[in-house]
Amino acid sequence: MCPSVSVVLPTYNQKRYLRQALDSVLSQTYRDFELIVVDDGSTDGTANLLEEYLRCGCEIKVIRQENMGLPRALNVGFAHAQGEYLTWTSSDNIMLPDMLAVLIKSLQQDRSVGLVYADFYLIDQDGNELGLFRTAEYDPCLLLHINLVHCCFLYRRECMERVGGYDPEFEYGEDWEYWIRISQYFRMRHVPQALYCYRFHYDSMTSRSKRGTAKHMSFAEFSARIRRRMPGRWWMGKFKWWMLRLFCPQHSLILQGAVWRKAIELTAYSDGGTRA
């Protein structure tokens, strides 16, 4: 019998945090799920850790492959997924115990909604809380300019069947581009409850900064592609975003930036400023 939910966990050289990520999925209060781990060519002992879980009898499907990048790893994982509802989590983040239970209940309450997303905590490399990130209510126009969904979400299999897989051309923002495609056919809903922990740590910040130029160019291309694809909706979103910045300084979308910047600052200080 097929599980109700499929959770894909792609990982690449994140052994330090992987155990916490795995345990957070396996500890979900909603039990009718499968966990598919895609080891994207890790060289840090990740394979040994996964073997440990398999020897203990944990019901995990492990797929090993050469390093192909996050979008392709996600597509490989979801190609093996059997669930009616789908999600994925990063190997350095943590799903809180009720995440699946709350999100699946929200989806089941309204068949017209294809994807639900929730608030989350920001944590540092040691798991200390840096702040609460409150995601905004869904707006299809603003979604073209701001990733409203972020990292805590659940969507119906019909979404994947309609829009296909993640686009390998978007190494940065592959999730955001995917949500935009889904939004062309399905409604989305915000669940105002923190159900996830997103980890800030030195390694992830360093990798981003080293690839900053590529990231910037990718975003510029991303924005241009979306504008060409949905010009009317894109310009309406642009107008709404500027109106929020000018007249609604306490809107959750504006406050998000301050929370995010503070988390980055605290993460940098926690490292002692000793690494360049």
Protein Blocks (a to p, Z undefined) as FASTA:
>chain_A
ZZfbdcddddehilkmmmmmmmmmmmpfblbbcdddddehiaehmmmmmmmmmmnopacd
ddddddebjklmmmmmmmmpcbfbdcdddfkbccdfklmmmmmmmmmmpmkbmbdcdddd
dddfkopafbdcddddddfklmmmocfklmaccddfklmmmnopadfklmghplmmmmmm
mmmmpccddddbdfbdcdddfklmmmmmmmmmmmmmmmmmmmmmmmmmmmmlmmmmmmmm
mmmmmmmmmbmklmmmmmmmmmmmmmmmmnoomaZZ
